[in-house]
Amino acid sequence: MNPRRKKRLTLAVALIAGVAGVASLLLYALNTNLNLFYTPYEIVNGKKDTGDKPEVGQRIRVGGMVTVGSMIRDPNSLHVEFDIHDAAGGEITVTFDDLLPDLFREGQGIVAQGVLIEGNKLEATEVLAKHDENYMPPEVAEAMGQTHEKLDYSEQAEKPTYN
């Protein structure tokens, strides 16, 4: 083999190996940082279409309504424990060791992000609450069986303008 061709072949193989290595590291990083959304029903019973359940130790997001009367606060720390449920009948327990959002209340929709530590218990690292009575995260609204309709501006004389 010609030394020039051998050098080109070595360079091409090294380039392909480098691109494959970078792609595999990128896919690994994306996979470990992936947060899948589940409803309480899907955590307990699995997804309706595939039957997949999250594994213990998996990082997930879960959305639902805070069950009224389920919140337990530790008087000596920030630790709080509460249940969330959805319209399908699923219910899980969420533990959280930080300040809850100001708008957090029982009977309202939330999204909690964290690690599943038991089959129906989530250790949350972040809890998000809705910001007014009209807004609910789309995933939570879908899980609760509620539909959101867009505002109809056809009856108004002038459509709003945004700058």
SULTA-V860370 format. One record per pair of residues at least 4 apart in sequence whose C-alpha atoms are under 7 Angstrom apart, sorted by the first residue. I is the first residue (numbers start at 1). J is the second residue. Records with the same first field share a line. If there is no record, write none. Layout:
# SULTA-V860370
I=J, J
This chain:
# SULTA-V860370
1=5, 6
2=6
3=7
4=8
5=9
6=10
7=11
8=12
9=13
10=14
11=15
12=16
13=17
14=18
15=19
16=20
17=21
18=22
19=23
20=24
21=25
22=26
23=27
24=28
25=29
26=30
27=31
28=32
29=33
30=34
35=59, 60, 61
36=60, 61
37=60, 61, 62
38=42, 43, 61, 62, 63
39=43, 62, 63, 64, 86, 143
40=44, 62, 64, 85, 86, 90, 91, 92
41=45, 86, 88, 89, 90, 91
42=46, 47, 53
43=53, 54, 120
44=90, 119, 120
45=53
46=51, 52, 53
47=51, 52, 53
54=58
56=116, 117, 118, 119
57=115, 116, 117
58=115, 116
59=114, 115, 116
60=113, 114, 115
61=111, 112, 113, 114
62=111, 112, 113
63=110, 111, 112, 140
64=84, 85, 86, 109, 110, 111, 140, 144
65=84, 85, 86, 107, 108, 109, 110
66=83, 84, 85, 106, 107, 108, 109
67=83, 84, 85, 106, 107
68=106, 107
70=82, 83
71=80, 81, 82
72=80, 81, 82
73=79, 80, 81
74=78, 79, 80
78=97, 98, 99
79=96, 97, 98
80=95, 96, 97
81=93, 94, 95, 96
82=93, 94, 95
83=91, 92, 93, 94
84=91, 92, 93
85=89, 90, 91, 92
86=90, 91, 143, 144
87=143, 144, 145
92=120, 121
93=120, 121, 122
94=121, 122, 123, 124
95=122, 123, 124
96=123, 124, 125
100=104, 127
101=128, 129
103=129, 131
104=129
109=129, 130, 136
110=127, 128, 129, 130
111=127, 128, 129
112=124, 126, 127, 128
113=124, 125, 126, 127
114=122, 123, 124, 125, 126
115=122, 123, 124
116=121, 122, 123
117=121, 122, 123
130=135, 136
131=135
136=140, 141
137=141
138=142
139=143
140=144
141=145, 146, 147
142=146
153=159
